[in-house]
Amino acid sequence: MARSIVIAMAVIAIGRALSLSAAELDGTLLVINREDVAGSVSFFDLPTEKEIARVPIGSGWPHEVSVSPDGRLALTAEYGLETPGRRVVVIDVPSARITGYIDTGAGSKPHHTVFLPDNRHAIATLETSDRVALIDVAALAVVETYPIGEAAREGHMLALSPDGGRVYVGGRSGRGTVSVVNLDSSTPPAVIPTDLGAEAIAVAPSGDVWVLNQDANSISVIDAQTLQIRATFASATQPRRLASLPGGRIAVISGNAETAAIRIYEAGTRALLSELDVPGERAGAGGFGLLALGSSVFVSTRADGRILLYDLDQPDQPPVDFAIGHDTPDGMAWSPLRVDAMGAR
């Protein structure tokens, strides 16, 4: 069944230049609140800059959230804290309501999800199983699972190729790897050693794959055609998350308890174009979310509970505090649809 799914790319156009004011953006910002005993998803209405709904997930300790290409559905996962989680949570965005759960198996520990362009299927990492799952969101079922390779451990984050036929998986345990899983064939995955703590991963406009080797403080760039590493180069301390930007740029947020910054690279040459400070108190555990909407970039800072908004077209301006005192904000996603405030809980 999985082999017959036709994968076609869908591009969501933002439609107009974005600026520093969230009120000039449209749709909804979804933010994971990573509380240990009361995890939830917040829905921020961008035109009004207000949190309009919050969906409780519970003690499953969600980390990431993804949105379907048409903006109607969102997925998060019960990662688990003391006990590994086993469910992906399906949420209707316009009503901000949970519509179902997908059981990925005992102890599977799902973490990151990415929708396929058909709005119905998605891929989820199963961290403790060293596999990824193809899930049918409408049927609330796992269609098939794929191994990430014998040399790969703890697939944590993933990205789709531009044509949707491949899944790139960052394996953060052991030596650090990127697995290339083909959805439309039975060929074994290619496993590419990168460096320690390979985790966050993104595809550049050229198709090259960027992976952050968090524990090695480095970045690897993989040629998607040859599956060879083009380069591995030093980054700032603890590279956490990354995003592809307009104009062939890549944004990488790095940081720990002492310092944090967004570095903007030219994807083709890997030249460092600029560095933007991430201000705030970061005592204790760090952790950042990063979401790019055109040249507007949202950053969540888990340690001090803020969501910052940057305008990369105005790099000399400091970020705006979009939200402060929030509950351990982590992964973020965007929907072009707004939540029906009357229908949301």
PyMOL commands that set and color helices and strands:
alter all, ss='L'
color gray80, all
select helices_A, chain A and resi 2-4+22-24+127-129+214-216
alter helices_A, ss='H'
color red, helices_A
select strands_A, chain A and resi 28-33+39-45+50-58+65-67+73-77+87-92+97-103+110-115+121-126+131-136+141-147+155-160+166-171+177-182+190-193+198-203+209-213+218-222+229-234+239-245+249-255+260-266+272-277+288-293+296-301+306-311+320-323+329-335
alter strands_A, ss='S'
color yellow, strands_A
deselect
rebuild
show_as cartoon
